[in-house]
């Protein structure tokens, strides 16, 4: 079949050019195979990383039509058949070295910063650790990471704040925080609650959407937040903000927005923000605190809080318990489950939609 | 008419009442009969999920249970964050009988009916961009938005994670564009329409959040948008109310009015000002809509 693609080429001088390539390829090719063909037959100067060709080494992360993919996981058949010419570019949030190769140093620096190895702080154990399957299941997803950088490429918070630890390092951190053999859980959480840690995540879910291995970094970050709060590490504004939602839900039912700024940021900051708040108040964005707006039957919500507090699922255990149902849904098991091979599943090549009939616009 | 259990959420109940009034006024025109849920609370907005996740699950199960109790098959939301939180809890419960049993026992212990009959959680955007709602929308939007250039802003949590949301391709969504066109407006395209508005960290990390917020506002403005539309009241709060803070950072006064989805359709459907309530917006909306009056 004929396969065409456009590649953003760039050199050391920072000059960029979008070049189009078209060649014959077998129907089974992946994006990586096509790049190999381009390099072999058309232009030997094309630069990209690769190694295993089977989704385990994490080398060939790049962007197709603006979305990070593993080139070796992306089949070209549907794309070629639709006539679409995809644009291939290097990953985002990392400096470009040449063509599709990015400098991974900032990535590895953050990876190293979370101590990605077991820390046994106590006396040496006398025998091997014996751990139940259930305990390991809690960090199963986080253990799947192959360090490809697809999540980091797309992280919206890192675009705005490049120092943010980011989804890969935080997911890796959760892999050790949740490991019963690790002896430094509390110290790890303390370190992860810094300026550019857990609470800088903006919940855009790009990491979870793009991860080619199902690591679900956003979920891992939520687990770190929940575990921090359960262990009393709640000095960050983000943690205070999250805790205030709990107070609101069990006392008035609805979020008491008037109190959100003083509760999250403290009284001094709320005075500094007074002019901004006044502008919001003018437009009814700040409802008056009295009488408080209280949801009907809110006592049920308070009682539920008391009840579940006694049931031992504080911290990340509260998130892990829901993963089974979510995964069954995502993998197409059970009622209402989606088709894992249907629209929205991975790999997700672009297929040009059928042209829609002209819709009658409003008269 | 389709009867749905209507879950307003915090914003439409308090600081974004204009979202509630315009949704209530629009509903009958697009074939929706709203049964408003009263004995419900905040969904936790992702924050309770990150603070006390077990409580998050129970709060959302309680909302689902009361929705199921109305007899409706659909729980209608008007907020991305509510949609994600409720759908996530729903999939967790529907696909894990053991978990659902435990949650139901807790619900019954505090006087909430157990969540037994399944409901589907759907956003207003989905109801009016396909099926019967879509057919009715095309008729209802008779006044049109001729000549109005509208920038669609999806917001994250109606697209991602797609395994929980799953309504449309998270990288190439088209529901907002189709609605804008059906209302007679012109959809403006720009790259940041799928990105984050910064709202979840706008208090804890304001600088990082504003660095995100500036992208859609600036790109939409540069692409010639008269107004922006979003299906999420949290994005709305960030895009509308925090827009003034961008001026200090960039020196540019964008003045881009941001409409809730129900307001945009509401304008095309001729809803009165008393239901649209544009006076509740921080960036004035009227000047942009003047364009429609002159061309009408």
Interface residues (C-beta under 8 A of the other chain):
Chain A: X65 X66 X67 X156 X157 X159 X160 X161 X164 X199 X200 X201 X202 X203 X204 X205 X206 X208 X209 X216 X218 X222 X225 X226 X229 X236 X237 X238 X239 X241 X242 X243 X244 X245 X246 X248 X249 X250 X253 X254 X255 X257 X260 X261 X264 X265 X276 X279 X280 X283 X284 X285 X286 X287 X293 X295 X296 X297 X298 X300 X301 X303 X304 X305 X307 X308 X309 X311 X313 X314 X316 X317 X318 X319 X321 X322 X324 X325 X326 X328 X329 X330 X333 X334 X335 X336 X337 X338 X343 X344 X348 X350 X359 X360 X361 X362 X363
Chain B: X10 X13 X14 X15 X16 X17 X38 X39 X40 X41 X42 X44 X45 X46 X47 X48 X49 X50 X51 X52 X53 X54 X55 X56 X57 X58 X59 X62 X88 X89 X91 X92 X93 X94 X95 X96 X99 X106 X107 X109 X110 X111 X112 X118 X120 X138 X141 X142 X143 X144 X145 X146 X156 X157 X160 X161 X162 X163 X164 X166 X169 X170 X171 X172 X178 X181 X182 X183 X184 X191 X195 X196 X198 X200 X201 X203 X204 X205 X207 X208 X209 X210 X211 X212 X237 X241 X244 X245 X268 X279 X280 X281 X282
